[in-house]
Amino acid sequence: MMSHTYKESVVGKEPGISAIVLVPYAYANVGQLMRHLQAQTVAGRVEIVFVTPDVAALNPPPEEISCFAAVRAVSSGGAFRSSAAARVPGVHAATAPVVALTEEHSMPEPDWAENILAAYATGTWAAVGPGIVNANPDSAVSWVNFLLEYGQWSDPVPASEPEHLPGHNCTYRRDALLSYGDDLGTMLEAESLIHWDLRAKGRRICMYPAARTRHWNYSVTWGWVPLRFLGGKLFAGYRSRQQGWSLGKRMAYLLGSPLIPWVRLRRIIAESHVPGRPQKALLPRLMPLLMLSLVVDAMGEASGYLAGPGRSQDQLAASEFNRRNELNARDRMREDSPG
């Protein structure tokens, strides 16, 4: 597999954390994310591992990568099919003991890496998750999608050892990920599977509230509806497949799927009442759209339990790799602004 090293770590100053940065198109696609990584208080301890279909064409500007401990690029082996499959070669190419999954639409705060490393220094954690801040909080659509995907970990979030952590924004001990061997790509498709499995094996995971990232959420008026369906299908399909569910168990979950919106709504309401979270005051006006989203998501889960994930990961890929296309005009203007 083709790879290129732009900067080697200095002997005696090996990186503490490897940030996996997916570049499915051009380097400019991750420009905003890279500016936030450059701003890290411990950028000199961060290794950047780019994963891209064309290593030779990447060409990151030297002045934008000089601050990092090490910088390398590895081939994805072809066009990206899903973010999970693309991250696997990045994990293998990383050299730091801690691996961070990043997204081009999730911007870590300047002390994010410093706090993540501090968390791993305090315990025998296999995985550490950051608090998630809504980066585009001006629309109901954004808030609803944020609550469905990250409400449990919404800033401020208590320090805890939860059942699972915020997917696509999590950090892991590299050896914990490598232990999944050829199954790593499948496990990363629905990241909660890894968290549940680590806990079942006696490994510890934690939320570390001092580490935070600002996540841009779908805000186009109706374009997010099929994405909610596909997200539910992806989760249920991989959950039932990876855990080897029998036909009877899948049918039981299928028949119980009409209850999913109500179970999740109760959970979201409880999560929104954590002191300091702004969404508590917003819930009354969000409720109609929130219920619609929960129903669509549950329909996706039902489809996943019935027929598996299908091509849901392929269909979700475009929105994962270029969130700008899923933002309304106001949010696009905000995203374009420096910082």
N, C-alpha and C positions, 0 to 999 in steps of 0.2 A: 504494500500500500504506500503510495507516494506521500512524502512528508518533507517539510523544510523547516530548519531552525533559523530564526532571525536573530535570536540572542540567547546565549547559554547562561545558566546561573553561575555565579562566581563561587568557586570552591570555598566552603566554610559559610556561605550565605545562601544555602539552598532555599527555594521558595517554601512557604508554609501552606499556601493554598493555591490550587490550580483552578482558574475560572474557565469553564468550557463555553466558548462563544461560537454559535452557529452562524455561518455566513453562506446562505444558500444562493445569494445573488452577488452583488458587489460589496466591497468593503464599506461603501457609503451607507448601506442598509443598517449597519450596526454603529454608525458614527456617534449617535446620542449615547448609546450604552458605553462605548469606549471612553467618551469624555467623563462619564461617571466613574469608570474604573480607574482612569488616570488620576482622578481627584481623591482616591483612597488615601487615608492617612498613613497606611502601610503599603503603598504601591510597590515598594521595593521588596516586599515579601510575597507578591502576587505573581504567579505564572499565568500567562495567557495561552490557551490552547484553542486556536481557530480550527473549526471543522468546515470544510468547503469542498464543493465538487471539483474545483480547478485550483489547485495549490499554486501553480505557476502564475495565475492571473490575479492572485490576491493583492499583493503589493501594498501592505499597510505603510503609511508614511513613517519614516524612521523617527521623526520627532514626536510621534504619537505613541510610540512603544518603548522609547528609551528609558522610561521611568520604572519599568517592570523588572522583576527578578529574572525572568526568562520569557521568551516568546517563541512559539512554534506553531506550525500549521500542519494539519493532517488531512488526507483525502477522505471524503465520505464514501468514495467508491461509486459515485454516480449521483444523479439528481436526488434531492431529499424526498423521501416518501413520508417520513414522520420525524418529529423532533426526537423521539425516543431512539429510533434506529441511528439517527445522525450522531447522538451523543456517545454511543458506544465506542467508536474509534477515538474520540476525545478522552474518554476515561482511560483507555489503554495507553494513550500517548502522554498523559499527565505524569509528572514526576513528584509532585507534592503529596504529603500524606492525607491532605484534605482536598476534596473535589467539590467545586461549587457549580451548580447548574444555573445558567443565566438565560434570559430572554431579551430580545431586542426591544421589547416594550415594558421592561421592568428595570427601574433605575435605582441601584443601590445607593444609599446615603454615604457620605464620605467616610464615616467610621464603621461601615458595614463589615469590611474584611477584618478590621482590628477587633471588633466585638465577636465575630465568628471564631477567630483564633483564640480569643479569651475564653469563649465557651468550651472549646475542646480542651483547653488547659485546665479546666475546673473539674473534669470528670471523664469517665470512660465512655463517652458518647459515640454511638455508631453513626448518628445523624443529628444535625442541628438545623432548625428552621428559624427564619427571621419573621418579625412582625411585618404585615403587609399594609401599606397605606394606599388609599384610592387616589391615583394620580390625576384623574379627571372626574371630580365629584359634582360637576354642575348639571348633570342630566340624570333623570330617573332610570334610563336604560343602563347607564354605566353603573349606578348603584345596585340595581337588581342583579346584573351579571357579577358584580363584585361580591355581593352577599352569597350568591350561589356557589361561587368558586372559592372565595377566601374569607367569608364572614367569620368563620371560626378562629381565624388567625389575624383578624383585623386589629390594627394598632388603635389603642393600647391593648396589648395582650399579656396576660399573666405568665410568668415563668412557670413551666409545667413539664410533665412527661406525658404528653397526650397519646391517643391511639394512633394518630397519623399527623403528618406535617404538610405544609403548603407545597403542592406539586409544582415542578418546573422552576422553583425558586429555592429549593432545598440544597443543603450541603451534606456531604457524606465522608466518612473515612474511605479512602480509595480501596483499601483491602476488603471492606464490607461489600462494595459494589462488585469487585472482581470475583468475589466468592460465588456469584451467580453464573459465572461462566457463559455458555452460549445462551442462557435464558435471560441475560441482562436486558437486552432490547425489549423483550416481551414484558418483563417486569416494569420497565420504565414507561410503558404505554399507559399504565394506570398505577401511578407511583405509590398509592396507598397500599398496594400489594406488598411492596418492599418493606414499608413501615410495619405492617401487620406481621410480616414474616420475621423481621428482625426482632420484634418484641416476643414472638412465639419462641424464638431461639435464645431468649434471655439477654439480648442486646438492648441497650438503653438509647432512647431518642429524646430530644428535648426541644422546647421552644425557648429561645433566648431573646427577650423583648428589646434589649439594647441594640440588636442588629435589625435594621429596617430597610425595606425596599419599596419604591413607589411604582405601583402597577397600573398600566394603562388598560382600560377595559372597553369592550365593545360598546359603542354609543350610537352607531347608525340606527335609525328608527326601527326598522324591521329586519334588517339583514342578519341579525343575531339569532333569529328563531330557528332556522335549520341547524345552526351551529350548536344550539342547546340540545336539540334532538340527537345530533351526532355525538356530542359529548357524553350523553347518557348511554347511548348504544355502545360507545367505545369502552366505558367503564364496566358496564354489566357484561359485555361480551368477553373481555379479558379476565374479569374477576372469575366468572364461572368456568372459563377454559383453563386458566392457570391453576385454579384450586381443584380442578378435576371433578366438578359437580356432576352428579348423576342427572339423568333426564327428569326424574321425579323431583329433585331439588330445584332444577331450573323451572319446571312447571309450577312449583309452589311459589317461587318468587315472581313468576309471571302473573299468576292469579292474584298475588298480593300487591302488585304494582299500583293499583288505584289508591292504596294507602300511603304510598311514598310521599306525595305532595304534602299531606297533612303531618306526617312524621317530620319531614324536613322543615316545614313552616314553623312548627313548634320549636325546633332546634334553633332556627334562625332568629326567632323572636327572643329566645333566651340569650343567644349570643349577642344580640343587639343591645341588651340591657346591661352589659358589662360597663361599669362606670367609666366615663370619659369617651365612649364611642359615640360619634355624631349621628349614626344611623337610627338610633332610638327615636329621635324626633321626626325622622323622615318616614318611618314605617307606615303611618296611615295613608299617605299619598302614594306610597310605593305598592301598597297591597294588591290592587288589581293586576298590575303588570307582574308582580312577584308570583301571584298564583298562576297566571298564564305560563310563566317561565317554568315553574315547578311541574305543571301538568305536561308541558312539552318535553321536559327533561325525563319525566317518569315514562312517557311514551317511548322515548329512546331506550331507556333501561329495559322496558318490556321487550322491545325488539331485539336488544342484545341478548337477553336471557333466552329468547326463543330461537334466534338464528345466528348468534355470535356477532363479533365486531364487524364482519364484512370488510368493506373498503372505507370505513369511517375515518381511519387515521389518514388515508390519502386525501379525503375530502376536507379534513380539518387543517391540512398542512398549510395552505395558502394564508389562512387567517393567523396561524401561529407565527409564520415567518415574516409577515408584513402587516402588523396591526394597524398601521396608518390607514389601510383600506377599509377598516372596520370602525373608524372614528368619524364623528360628525364634523361639519366644517369648523365649528368653534374649537373643538378639541384638536383638530389638525393645526390650526393657527397656534395654539398653545404648545403643541409638541414641537413645532418648528422653532420656537423661541429658544435662545441659548439657555443651557442648564436644564 
